């Protein structure tokens, strides 16, 4: 395995540069534009002026669920459950969110030592004027699996909306407030299932979308349910020894049919970028006969791009057409799988020509992705953002990264 020292992707981020709260107006945030090494400073509301007409913007329309659930033992001890990923009746998030009786989730458990295996905790809540009792039972201490069951036939998504709290990133170092229920969602969020927001999209407003529409810039919506692993720090000295978290990716025929029509594709956020690049590698797998059927989903390995010789690889259009062909043969309008793809310096982008993204934590896999796109210039870019008083991380300012010049 090659060595990629994570220490090379560190920088000093003062606490006062972390945006604890969002701006009153989403599109009032600042926009650092990096275009072929040249840096300029704009407002996000003027994004439309930085993009040519033939651009396709790709968004992640996942919606954050209130994944923090609080219970109390008879002794008074507080137990917090942070929903990580579903186990039963299906590992597929959209399926579990529609469940109406019970489900099992792998959880991060606060005050775990106080909760015994088999012990059932209960909490009453109200949904649409109906009293509902939610029960939680620790069924596997080793894997932190918890069975959640509830009275009345409400969907699980309705249950968590009634009782849960939005899981803000730990680096904000504050409790969620009522306003976060709205501000920690993109205005286009739709598909319930994420435990972290695709924060690059938080800057978009109806006003920005109208300006993009007026110029003819089109958009496409994918779904990647962001997991808590997105905040997991790289703890290994060699970044490539870090184990990437898996996240569920939903792909539709409509997505693919739209994507093959464009050559200039800009993802909004690292989750959209990982989704698009993962879709390419799924197409490579299909063309190589490694996915005989998509009925059981798909899996994109962390280092999949190192498993194929470059000269033998198909174009983006060929990869997407291969998936489309198989989906049509299997009469599937939609497929769900998991991606663990890790994008780091040396990666050759197969789909994306740029990126809209916020400013990321030091020593994170997200910063590795930025370095893969613009090389060592990330240091100069971040240095200028810091010296220019940009706000960092989830509720912070934005950037538009274009490694090759785009004619506006």
C-alpha positions in Angstrom: 0.0 0.0 0.0 1.3 3.5 -0.9 1.8 6.0 1.9 -0.2 9.2 2.1 0.7 11.0 5.4 -2.4 12.6 6.9 -0.1 15.1 8.5 0.3 16.7 5.1 -3.4 17.6 5.1 -3.4 19.5 8.4 -3.9 23.2 9.0 -4.6 25.5 11.9 -8.4 26.1 12.2 -9.0 28.6 15.1 -12.2 27.9 17.0 -13.6 31.3 16.2 -13.6 30.5 12.5 -16.0 27.7 12.9 -19.5 28.9 12.1 -21.7 27.8 15.0 -24.9 29.1 13.5 -26.1 29.8 9.9 -26.5 33.3 8.4 -30.0 34.8 8.4 -30.1 34.5 4.6 -28.6 31.3 3.1 -27.3 32.9 -0.1 -25.7 35.8 1.7 -22.7 33.5 2.4 -19.4 34.3 0.8 -18.2 32.3 -2.3 -14.5 31.8 -2.9 -14.0 31.0 -6.6 -10.9 29.0 -7.6 -10.5 29.0 -11.3 -7.3 27.4 -12.8 -5.3 28.6 -9.8 -6.8 32.1 -9.7 -8.8 33.0 -6.6 -11.5 35.6 -6.5 -14.1 36.5 -3.8 -17.9 36.7 -4.5 -21.2 36.2 -2.8 -23.1 33.0 -3.2 -26.0 34.9 -4.7 -23.8 35.6 -7.7 -23.0 31.9 -8.4 -24.8 32.0 -11.7 -22.3 34.5 -13.0 -19.5 32.0 -12.5 -21.0 29.1 -14.5 -21.4 28.6 -18.3 -24.8 27.9 -19.7 -24.1 24.2 -20.5 -23.4 23.3 -16.9 -25.3 20.6 -15.2 -25.4 21.0 -11.4 -25.9 17.7 -9.5 -27.5 17.9 -6.0 -28.0 15.4 -3.2 -31.6 15.5 -2.1 -31.3 13.5 1.0 -33.1 14.8 4.1 -31.7 14.7 7.6 -33.8 12.7 10.1 -33.9 13.6 13.8 -31.6 10.7 14.6 -31.0 11.4 18.3 -33.5 9.7 20.5 -33.6 10.1 24.3 -35.0 7.6 26.8 -35.0 7.4 30.6 -34.5 4.3 32.7 -36.6 3.7 35.8 -33.5 4.8 37.9 -33.5 8.1 36.2 -30.4 7.5 34.0 -30.6 9.1 30.6 -29.9 6.9 27.5 -29.3 8.5 24.1 -29.6 6.6 20.9 -27.9 7.9 17.7 -29.3 6.0 14.8 -26.5 4.9 12.5 -27.8 2.4 10.0 -30.8 0.0 9.8 -30.5 -3.7 10.2 -34.1 -5.1 10.1 -36.5 -5.5 8.3 -34.0 -4.3 5.7 -30.7 -2.5 5.5 -32.2 -0.2 2.9 -33.0 3.2 4.5 -36.1 4.1 2.3 -37.7 0.8 3.2 -37.1 1.1 7.0 -38.4 4.7 7.1 -41.8 3.4 5.8 -41.9 0.5 8.4 -45.1 0.7 10.6 -44.4 -1.7 13.5 -40.8 -2.2 14.5 -37.2 -2.0 13.2 -33.7 -2.7 14.3 -30.9 -0.1 14.1 -27.2 -0.1 14.8 -26.8 2.8 17.1 -24.3 4.9 19.0 -25.4 4.6 22.6 -24.9 7.4 25.1 -24.6 6.1 28.7 -24.3 2.6 27.4 -23.0 1.1 30.7 -26.3 1.9 32.4 -28.4 0.0 29.9 -28.6 -3.8 30.2 -29.2 -6.2 27.3 -32.8 -7.1 27.1 -34.0 -4.1 29.1 -36.9 -2.3 27.5 -37.1 1.5 27.7 -40.4 3.3 26.8 -41.4 6.8 25.9 -44.7 8.3 25.1 -45.2 10.7 22.2 -48.0 12.2 20.2 -48.4 11.9 16.4 -51.3 13.7 14.7 -53.2 13.8 18.0 -52.7 10.1 18.7 -50.7 8.9 21.8 -48.0 6.5 20.7 -45.7 4.4 22.9 -42.1 3.9 21.6 -40.1 1.0 23.0 -36.4 0.5 22.7 -34.7 -2.8 23.6 -30.9 -3.5 23.5 -30.8 -6.8 21.7 -27.0 -7.0 20.9 -24.6 -5.2 23.1 -21.5 -6.1 21.0 -22.9 -4.5 17.8 -25.1 -1.9 19.6 -28.2 -3.1 17.9 -31.5 -1.8 19.2 -35.0 -2.9 18.4 -37.5 0.0 18.2 -41.2 -0.8 18.2 -44.2 1.4 18.6 -48.0 1.3 19.0 -50.4 2.3 16.2 -49.5 2.0 12.6 -47.5 5.2 12.0 -44.4 5.2 9.8 -41.0 5.1 11.4 -40.2 8.4 9.8 -43.2 9.9 11.6 -42.0 8.5 14.9 -38.5 10.0 14.7 -39.9 13.3 13.5 -42.1 13.4 16.7 -39.4 12.4 19.2 -36.0 12.9 17.8 -33.5 15.7 17.6 -31.4 16.8 14.7 -27.8 15.4 15.0 -25.7 18.5 14.6 -22.0 17.9 13.8 -19.9 17.4 17.0 -17.6 20.3 16.1 -20.4 22.8 16.6 -20.2 22.1 20.3 -23.8 23.0 21.0 -27.2 21.4 21.4 -29.7 21.5 18.5 -32.2 24.3 18.6 -35.7 24.4 17.1 -34.4 26.5 14.2 -31.9 23.8 13.2 -34.8 21.6 12.1 -35.1 24.0 9.1 -31.7 25.5 8.7 -29.8 22.2 8.8 -31.8 21.0 5.8 -31.3 22.1 2.2 -34.4 23.8 0.6 -34.6 20.8 -1.8 -34.2 18.0 0.7 -36.7 15.3 0.1 -35.6 11.7 0.7 -35.6 10.9 4.5 -32.6 9.0 5.8 -29.4 11.0 6.4 -27.9 11.7 9.8 -25.8 14.6 8.4 -26.7 17.3 5.9 -25.1 17.7 2.5 -24.0 21.1 3.7 -22.7 22.5 0.4 -26.4 22.8 -0.6 -27.4 24.8 2.4 -26.6 28.1 0.5 -29.1 27.5 -2.3 -32.4 29.4 -2.3 -35.3 29.8 -4.6 -33.7 33.1 -5.7 -30.5 31.3 -6.7 -32.4 28.6 -8.5 -34.4 31.2 -10.5 -31.2 32.9 -11.6 -29.8 29.5 -12.7 -33.0 28.7 -14.6 -32.9 32.0 -16.3 -29.4 31.3 -17.7 -30.4 27.8 -18.7 -28.2 26.0 -16.2 -29.8 22.7 -15.5 -29.9 20.5 -12.4 -30.2 16.9 -11.4 -31.0 15.3 -8.0 -29.3 12.1 -6.7 -29.8 10.6 -3.3 -26.9 9.6 -1.0 -27.9 9.1 2.6 -25.0 10.8 4.5 -23.8 8.7 7.5 -22.2 9.7 10.8 -18.9 8.4 9.4 -18.6 11.6 7.4 -17.4 13.2 10.7 -15.0 10.3 11.6 -11.5 11.7 11.8 -8.6 10.0 10.1 -6.6 8.4 13.0 -4.0 6.6 11.1 -0.7 8.2 10.1 -1.1 6.8 6.6 -4.5 8.2 5.4 -4.9 5.1 3.1 -5.2 2.9 6.2 -8.3 4.7 7.2 -11.5 2.6 6.8 -14.1 4.6 4.8 -17.7 4.5 6.0 -20.4 3.0 3.7 -23.3 5.2 2.6 -26.4 4.3 0.7 -26.7 5.5 -2.8 -30.0 5.5 -4.8 -29.7 5.6 -8.6 -32.6 6.1 -11.0 -33.0 5.6 -14.8 -33.9 9.2 -15.0 -30.6 10.2 -13.3 -28.6 8.3 -15.9 -30.6 9.4 -18.9 -30.0 13.0 -17.9 -26.4 12.7 -17.0 -25.3 11.2 -20.4 -26.5 14.4 -22.1 -23.9 16.6 -20.4 -20.2 16.9 -20.6 -19.8 19.8 -18.0 -21.0 18.3 -14.7 -20.5 20.1 -11.4 -21.6 18.4 -8.2 -22.9 20.4 -5.3 -21.0 18.9 -2.3 -18.6 16.1 -1.7 -21.5 13.6 -1.3 -22.7 14.4 -4.8 -19.2 14.1 -6.1 -18.7 10.7 -4.4 -22.1 9.6 -5.8 -21.2 10.5 -9.4 -17.8 8.9 -9.3 -19.3 5.8 -7.7 -21.8 5.6 -10.5 -19.0 5.5 -13.0 -17.3 2.6 -11.2 -20.6 0.8 -11.0 -20.8 1.1 -14.8 -17.3 -0.3 -15.1 -18.4 -3.3 -12.9 -21.4 -3.9 -15.1 -19.4 -3.8 -18.3 -16.9 -6.2 -16.8 -19.7 -8.7 -15.8 -19.2 -8.2 -12.0 -22.8 -7.2 -11.5 -24.8 -10.0 -13.2 -27.9 -8.6 -11.5 -28.8 -5.4 -9.8 -31.6 -7.0 -7.8 -29.5 -7.3 -4.7 -28.0 -3.8 -5.0 -24.4 -3.0 -5.6 -21.2 -2.2 -3.6 -18.4 0.2 -4.5 -15.2 -0.6 -2.7 -13.0 2.1 -1.1 -10.1 1.6 -3.5 -12.1 0.4 -6.6 -10.3 2.9 -8.9 -7.0 1.0 -8.2 -8.5 -2.3 -9.4 -8.6 -1.5 -13.1 -6.0 -0.6 -15.7 -6.7 2.9 -17.1 -6.4 2.2 -20.8 -9.1 -0.4 -20.6 -11.7 1.8 -18.9 -14.8 3.0 -20.7 -15.9 6.6 -21.1 -18.4 8.1 -18.7 -21.1 7.8 -21.2 -20.3 4.2 -21.8 -20.3 3.4 -18.1 -23.7 5.1 -17.5 -25.2 3.5 -20.6 -24.1 0.1 -19.3 -26.0 0.6 -16.1 -29.0 1.9 -18.0 -29.1 -1.1 -20.2 -29.0 -3.5 -17.3 -31.7 -1.6 -15.4 -34.0 -1.7 -18.4 -33.3 -5.4 -18.9 -34.3 -6.1 -15.3 -37.2 -3.6 -15.5 -35.8 -1.5 -12.6 -36.5 2.2 -12.4 -34.3 2.5 -9.3 -31.5 0.7 -7.6 -30.0 1.0 -4.2 -26.4 0.1 -3.1 -23.6 1.2 -0.9 -20.4 3.1 -1.7 -17.2 3.4 0.3 -15.2 5.1 -2.4 -12.3 7.1 -1.1 -11.1 10.0 -3.3 -7.5 11.2 -2.6 -4.6 12.8 -4.4 -3.8 10.8 -7.5 -7.4 10.0 -8.3 -8.5 10.7 -11.8 -12.0 12.1 -11.9 -14.2 10.3 -14.4 -17.4 12.4 -14.2 -16.9 15.7 -12.3 -15.2 18.8 -13.8 -15.4 20.9 -10.6 -17.1 21.2 -7.2 -19.2 23.5 -5.1 -18.3 22.8 -1.4 -17.8 24.3 2.0 -14.5 24.5 3.9 -13.6 21.2 5.6 -11.9 20.0 8.8 -8.1 19.6 9.0 -7.0 16.0 8.4 -10.3 14.8 7.0 -11.1 12.5 4.1 -13.1 15.5 2.7 -9.9 17.5 2.5 -8.2 14.6 0.8 -10.9 14.9 -1.9 -10.3 18.6 -2.3 -6.6 17.9 -2.7 -7.4 15.3 -5.3 -9.2 18.0 -7.3 -6.9 21.0 -7.1 -3.7 19.5 -5.8 -1.4 21.3 -3.3 -3.2 24.5 -4.1 -5.7 23.6 -1.4 -3.2 25.0 1.1 -3.1 28.4 -0.6 -6.8 28.4 -1.1 -7.5 27.6 2.6 -4.9 30.1 3.7 -6.5 32.8 1.7 -10.0 31.9 3.1 -8.7 32.1 6.6 -6.9 35.4 6.1 -10.1 36.8 4.4 -12.3 35.9 7.4 -14.3 33.1 5.7 -16.6 31.1 8.0 -15.7 27.3 8.1 -17.4 23.9 8.2 -21.1 23.0 8.0 -22.7 26.4 8.6 -19.9 28.3 7.0 -19.1 29.9 3.6 -18.8 28.2 0.2 -16.4 27.7 -2.6 -16.5 26.9 -6.3 -13.5 24.9 -7.4 -12.8 24.8 -11.2 -9.4 23.2 -11.8 -9.7 24.0 -15.6 -10.9 27.3 -16.9 -14.6 27.5 -17.7 -15.9 30.0 -20.2 -18.8 31.8 -18.3 
